[in-house]
């Protein structure tokens, strides 16, 4: 199963810059991005999306342009995973439930991320 959501706005560089300016700014970014992710995940859950834990998670990042480096963008998975936990989608985002990640990047102007369960068969 998979679901789609908007890519969180804050990439790693923006988050680091906020931390350097004021730790409360970084805390607000984390709170806001985690909340937005939890809402998107709650909506997916209402549509019947569920993962069987433990599993790997594949993130397909559909980028608007090539301005941000892949490692900068994929940092957003921190907010997404915390949102999954906040929404009750996963009991915890530790190794008991999440066994790994796969990241793929596509520049297609969309600004979304597809999040997919990957089962080892």
C-alpha positions in Angstrom: 0.0 0.0 0.0 1.0 3.6 -0.5 -0.2 7.1 0.0 0.8 10.6 -1.2 1.3 13.9 0.6 2.9 17.2 0.0 6.7 17.3 0.7 7.3 19.2 4.0 8.5 22.7 3.4 11.5 22.7 5.6 14.5 20.9 4.2 17.7 20.2 6.2 19.4 23.5 5.4 16.4 25.6 6.4 16.1 23.6 9.7 19.7 24.0 10.5 19.6 27.8 9.8 16.5 28.1 12.0 18.3 26.3 14.9 21.3 28.6 14.5 19.1 31.7 14.7 16.8 30.6 17.5 16.1 27.2 18.9 12.5 28.1 19.3 12.2 28.7 15.5 13.5 25.2 14.9 11.1 23.7 17.5 8.2 25.5 15.7 9.2 24.2 12.3 9.3 20.6 13.7 6.0 21.0 15.4 4.3 22.5 12.4 5.8 20.0 9.9 5.0 17.1 12.1 1.4 18.3 12.6 0.9 18.7 8.8 2.3 15.2 8.2 0.0 13.7 10.8 -3.0 15.3 9.2 -2.1 13.9 5.8 -1.5 10.5 7.3 -4.7 10.6 9.2 -6.5 11.3 5.9 -4.7 8.3 4.3 -5.8 6.1 7.2 -9.4 7.2 6.7 -9.1 5.9 3.1 -8.0 2.5 4.4 -4.2 2.8 4.0 -2.3 0.7 6.5 1.2 -0.9 6.6 2.0 -4.2 8.1 4.8 -3.7 10.6 7.8 -4.2 10.6 8.7 -3.1 7.1 10.9 -0.9 5.0 9.5 2.4 3.8 10.0 3.7 0.3 9.9 7.4 -0.3 9.5 8.6 -3.9 10.2 12.3 -3.8 8.5 14.2 -6.7 10.5 17.5 -6.8 9.4 20.7 -8.3 12.9 21.5 -9.5 16.6 20.6 -8.9 17.3 23.4 -6.5 17.6 21.2 -3.3 20.0 18.3 -2.9 18.5 14.9 -2.3 19.9 14.6 1.2 18.4 18.0 2.0 14.9 16.9 0.8 15.0 13.4 2.3 15.6 14.9 5.8 11.9 15.6 5.7 11.2 12.0 6.5 12.0 12.9 10.1 8.8 15.0 10.2 6.8 12.4 8.2 7.8 9.5 10.5 7.0 11.6 13.6 3.7 12.5 12.0 3.0 8.8 11.4 3.6 8.1 15.1 1.5 11.1 16.1 -1.4 9.9 13.9 -1.2 6.4 15.3 -0.2 4.9 12.0 2.9 3.3 13.6 3.3 2.6 17.3 6.9 3.8 17.2 9.4 4.9 14.6 12.2 2.7 15.9 13.9 -0.4 14.5 11.2 -2.7 15.9 8.8 -1.3 13.3 10.9 0.4 10.6 13.6 -1.9 9.1 15.0 0.5 6.5 14.4 3.2 3.9 14.5 3.5 0.1 14.7 7.0 -1.4 14.0 7.8 -5.0 13.9 11.2 -6.6 12.0 12.4 -9.6 12.0 16.0 -10.9 8.5 16.4 -12.3 7.2 19.7 -10.8 4.8 18.1 -8.4 6.2 18.7 -4.9 4.8 15.5 -3.4 6.2 12.4 -1.8 4.8 8.9 -2.3 5.2 6.8 0.8 5.1 3.0 0.3 5.4 -0.1 2.3 8.1 -2.5 1.1 7.9 -6.1 2.2 10.7 -8.5 2.1 9.5 -11.7 0.4 
